[in-house]
Amino acid sequence: MGAADELKRLIEASGRSRYDIAQASGVTQGQLSRFVNGLVGMNPESMEKVADALGYRLTFVKKSNRRKGR
C-alpha cells in the first residue's frame, strides 16, 4: 500500500468531514475530495498537511536492497 492509499484510508477512517479536514489542513475541500475519489494525486506537501490535521506524521522509509527470491 502506497502513501496515497494509506492517507485515503486514514481520511475515511477518521470519521471527520472532508470540510473539517480541509479547514484544519489548509488544503481545499475540492482538492481533498478529488484526491479521496482517485481523480487527482496530491503533492507531498499537501499530503503532509492532511496527515498532520489527522494527527499523523508522513514518513518515508528506505526500501530493502534485497530482491525477492534471493
N, C-alpha and C positions, 0 to 999 in steps of 0.2 A: 504494500500500500504506500503510495507516494504522499508527500506533504500536503498536496492539494486535496487528495481524497480524505486524509485524516482530518484536515481542517473542516471540510464539508461535514464530516461525521460529527465533529465537536459542535459545530453550529446547530445542527439538527438535534443533537442530544441535549443541548443546553436548556431547552425549553423556553428560551428567550425569543422575543420577536426579532425579526431582521431589522426592524426600525430601531429597536433598543440597541442592538449590537452595532448598527451603523452609527448611531449617535455616540456611543461610547468609544468607537474606534476611529471616527473621523473619515471612514470610507462611506461613500454614498450608498443609500439603500438600494438604488438601482444596480450599482456595481456588485453589491453583495448578493442580490437576488440572481443576477445573471451568472455569477460565479457558482452559486449553490445549484443552479439549474443546468450547469455544464455548458452554458452558452459562450462564456469567455474565461480566460485564465485570469490570474491575479499576480501582480509583481510581488517579489519577496518583501518589499517594504510594507505593502498593504496587508499581505498575509500576516506579517509580524504584528501589525496594529490590531488586526482582528483577533489573533491568538491572545494578545495581551488583554484585550477587552473581555475575553472569555476566561482569563485567569491562567493562561498557559504561556509558555515560552517556546518560540520556534527555534529549533536547533538542527544542525546538520551533523551527521556522523559519517566519518570516513568508512567507505566500504572495505571489506577484506580484500586483499590481493589474490587470495586463493580462488581458483576456478573450480566449478563443480566437476566431480569425477576425478579429481587429482588428490 
